[in-house]
């Protein structure tokens, strides 16, 4: 039976996430005796929509046309950058009306935020891109948030974005059309690193690092788990099982930096996400990222980004508010 998919693209969506979803579907049709799937592209207003890379897709159907394309097996909602500005009250209202028209509704990348705002994930397990997990969990306590690559919970699906979209569509292909076609598509696309949904989103980079420098990888994971309450580099080395000098040597040889500098950059990256995606004050963000004061955050932020946290937040919001090409 031909599966019927709908894909709603919000502005500044990720090309990589979109391609990883649609190319396996296209390949499945090419590799089968007859088409196994069809898809419809939608935008909010039916007009062409631009990705974050500036590539414009000639979408000809609006969100209001989704019922006419029903019944959909899966409706995918893809959002990526500046997603909050595109999840408007009108979009939320429209999403709430779409439940009868799709057997499953999926949020790809930051698309989970749109579904959550519409109340479509309440009581479900769900994930979102790892950079948004903490904020997502705080905003929507009624959702069972996890860091999995993708989650299929009854009639709701969520992913972390990018490569996880290909993991997901191969699993859906497996469920809809069998193992043989899923394997054939993965082989055809030379995608030999398919991961189960239950695998954590950030494990791949750590796995790569573990092969080359397992002690360094362990140190980085400990840093990532101790952002709000940083631990001393000497204690970090002890937990890894080497001397501080050995740890510093590995950081220098593999990452070309020092442990202290890498730790600061991880905490500043966390601060930047909170600045851009929440309305938390600078002092609150400083505390969450392990800085003793807003002044300490500002000093370190300037050393990494050559601007203050306040200026970064302001310029980011101005860019988000400007019309998209």
Secondary structure, DSSP 8 states (H G I E B T S, - for coil): --EEEEEEE-TTB-HHHHHHHHHHHHHHHHHSSS--EEEEEEESSSS-EEBTTS-EE---EEGGGHHHH-SEEEEEEEE-TTHHHH--HHHHHHHHT-GGGEEEEEEEETHHHHHHHTTSSTTSEE---GGGHHHHHHH-TTSEE--BSEEEETTEEEE-STHHHHHHHHHHHHHHH-HHHHHHHHHHTT------TTSBTTHHHHHHHHHHHHHHHHHHHHHHT-SSS---HHHHHHHHTS-HHHHHHHIIIIISS-HHHHHHHHHHHHHHHHHHH----HHHHHHHTT-SSHHHHHHHHHHHHSS-HHHHHHHHHHHHHS---
